[in-house]
Amino acid sequence: MKIHPADQRSPEWFTARLGKLTGSRAKDMLATIKNGEAAPRRNLRVQLVLERLTGRSQENGYQSHAMQQGIEREVDAFAVYEGLTGTLLTSSGFLEHDTLMAGCSLDGHVGDFEGLVEIKCPQAATHLDYLKTGTIPGDYYKQITHALWITGAQWCDWLSFNPDFPEPLQVKLVRVVRSEAAIAAYETAATAFLAEVDQELETVQQLAAVPV
């Protein structure tokens, strides 16, 4: 993989991500319905085509209060993870697949990408649900699978952190161990989807050669 050492949400970071399948959109790429194509999958394909055509991000950049609060708490969550596990984390910018238009941004990684860390700082009700179930929601599991695929890491620690809870309940930590079968299935789906993006981009570009 190629490493783009850009701070998350910086102009350089947005540029590195243009037209690429990223972990946060894995759930959209894998979306299905009984008949036809699911709207999130179709919308993602169109977005990536437009980004490649225009060289401009198609993300609206909107951040709700809850989203901004979660971003502000990430630094504390980072420190909590290190204190809880005794493991030092490293930041890495945007990581790009060697041959495909895909990549991911990690919250942190261990060593030479032996392990990854995915941090969430949800609202209280959501964090409580994570504490009670002890399971990672499916959409986040897809994001983790994407990151394991891009990096080749052997595991990913998923951390939910909310400092409003009493200290013993502020953290829920779940480890996902790499499954080669799951990675292979994801790679097949991602490769097929990106081929569709390439084909649609080619079709649109050919419109320039069609006389009006």
C-alpha positions in Angstrom: 0.0 0.0 0.0 1.0 3.6 -0.4 1.0 6.0 2.6 -0.2 9.6 2.2 1.0 11.3 5.4 -1.8 13.9 5.6 -3.8 14.9 8.7 -7.3 13.6 8.6 -9.8 16.2 7.2 -7.0 18.3 5.8 -7.1 19.5 2.1 -4.3 17.0 1.3 -6.3 14.2 2.9 -9.4 15.0 0.9 -7.4 15.1 -2.3 -5.8 11.7 -1.5 -9.3 10.1 -1.1 -10.8 11.5 -4.3 -12.6 8.9 -6.4 -11.6 6.0 -4.1 -13.5 3.4 -2.1 -12.9 4.2 1.5 -13.7 2.3 4.7 -16.4 4.6 5.8 -18.3 3.8 2.6 -17.9 0.0 2.7 -21.4 -0.4 4.0 -22.8 1.5 1.0 -20.7 -0.6 -1.4 -22.1 -3.8 0.1 -25.7 -2.5 0.4 -28.3 -4.8 -1.2 -32.0 -5.0 -1.9 -34.2 -7.9 -3.1 -34.5 -6.5 -6.7 -32.2 -4.2 -8.5 -29.4 -2.1 -7.0 -29.6 -0.5 -3.6 -29.6 3.3 -3.6 -26.6 3.7 -1.3 -24.5 1.5 -3.7 -25.7 3.4 -6.8 -25.1 6.8 -5.1 -21.6 5.8 -4.1 -20.7 4.7 -7.6 -22.0 8.0 -9.0 -20.0 10.0 -6.4 -16.8 8.3 -7.2 -17.3 8.8 -11.0 -18.0 12.5 -10.3 -14.9 12.9 -8.1 -12.7 11.4 -10.8 -14.2 13.5 -13.5 -14.1 16.8 -11.7 -11.2 16.4 -9.3 -13.5 17.7 -6.5 -14.9 16.0 -3.4 -18.6 15.3 -3.6 -18.9 15.1 0.2 -20.9 17.9 1.7 -18.7 18.2 4.8 -21.7 18.6 7.1 -20.9 17.8 10.8 -23.7 17.6 13.4 -23.1 18.6 17.0 -22.8 14.9 17.9 -20.3 14.3 15.1 -18.1 17.3 16.2 -18.3 16.2 19.8 -17.1 12.7 18.8 -14.2 14.2 16.9 -13.2 16.3 19.9 -13.2 13.2 22.1 -11.0 11.1 19.9 -7.8 12.4 21.4 -8.9 11.3 24.9 -10.1 8.0 23.5 -6.6 7.5 21.9 -5.0 8.0 25.3 -7.5 5.8 27.1 -6.7 2.9 24.7 -2.9 3.3 25.2 -3.4 3.3 29.0 -5.8 0.4 29.0 -3.6 -1.9 26.8 -0.1 -0.5 27.4 0.3 -0.2 23.6 1.6 2.9 21.8 -0.4 3.9 18.8 0.8 5.6 15.6 -1.1 7.7 13.2 -0.7 7.2 9.4 -2.8 9.6 7.3 -4.4 8.0 4.2 -3.5 4.5 3.1 -4.0 3.7 -0.6 -4.2 0.2 -2.2 -1.3 -0.5 -4.4 -3.3 -1.3 -7.6 -7.0 -0.4 -6.9 -8.7 2.9 -6.3 -9.4 2.2 -2.7 -7.9 3.2 0.7 -8.6 3.9 4.3 -7.8 6.2 7.2 -7.0 4.6 10.5 -7.5 6.1 14.0 -4.3 4.4 14.9 -2.1 1.3 14.3 0.4 -0.8 16.2 4.0 -1.4 15.0 4.3 -2.0 11.2 0.5 -2.4 10.9 0.4 -5.6 12.8 -2.8 -4.3 14.5 -5.3 -1.5 13.9 -7.5 0.6 16.2 -10.9 1.9 15.3 -12.2 4.5 17.8 -15.8 5.6 18.1 -17.1 8.2 20.5 -20.8 7.8 20.3 -23.7 9.5 22.2 -24.7 8.0 25.5 -27.6 5.9 24.4 -25.5 4.3 21.6 -22.6 3.7 23.9 -24.9 2.0 26.5 -26.1 -0.3 23.7 -22.6 -1.3 22.9 -21.9 -2.0 26.6 -25.0 -4.2 26.9 -24.5 -6.2 23.6 -20.7 -6.4 23.5 -21.0 -6.6 19.7 -19.8 -4.5 16.9 -22.6 -3.1 14.6 -22.5 -4.6 11.1 -21.6 -1.3 9.4 -18.5 -0.9 11.5 -17.5 -4.5 11.0 -17.6 -3.8 7.2 -15.4 -0.8 7.8 -12.9 -2.9 9.8 -12.9 -5.6 7.1 -12.0 -2.9 4.6 -9.1 -1.7 6.7 -7.8 -5.2 7.3 -7.9 -5.7 3.5 -6.0 -2.5 2.7 -3.3 -2.9 5.4 -2.9 -6.7 5.7 -3.1 -6.3 9.5 -3.9 -9.4 11.7 -6.4 -7.8 14.0 -8.3 -4.6 14.8 -9.4 -3.3 18.2 -12.7 -1.5 18.1 -13.1 1.0 21.0 -16.3 2.8 22.0 -15.6 5.7 24.4 -17.9 8.0 26.3 -16.5 10.0 29.2 -19.9 10.9 30.6 -20.2 7.4 32.1 -18.7 6.3 35.4 -15.1 5.3 34.8 -15.6 1.5 34.7 -18.2 2.0 32.0 -16.5 4.6 29.8 -15.0 2.0 27.5 -16.0 -1.0 25.5 -13.2 -2.8 23.7 -13.7 -5.6 21.1 -11.0 -7.3 19.1 -11.6 -8.5 15.5 -9.2 -11.1 14.3 -8.4 -11.3 10.6 -10.4 -13.9 8.7 -8.9 -14.7 5.3 -12.2 -16.0 4.0 -14.0 -12.7 5.0 -11.1 -10.6 3.4 -11.3 -12.7 0.2 -15.0 -12.2 -0.1 -14.7 -8.5 0.6 -11.9 -8.1 -2.0 -14.1 -9.8 -4.6 -17.0 -7.5 -3.9 -14.8 -4.4 -3.9 -13.0 -5.3 -7.1 -16.3 -5.9 -8.9 -17.7 -2.6 -7.7 -14.6 -0.6 -8.7 -14.8 -2.2 -12.1 -18.3 -0.8 -12.4 -17.0 2.6 -11.4 -14.3 2.4 -14.1 -16.9 1.3 -16.7 -19.3 4.1 -15.9 -16.5 6.7 -16.0 -15.4 5.4 -19.4 -19.0 5.7 -20.6 -19.4 9.2 -19.4 -16.0 10.3 -20.9 -17.1 8.9 -24.3 -20.0 11.5 -24.3 -17.4 14.1 -25.0 -16.8 12.5 -28.4 -20.5 12.4 -29.3 -21.5 15.3 -31.6 -24.4 17.4 -30.3 
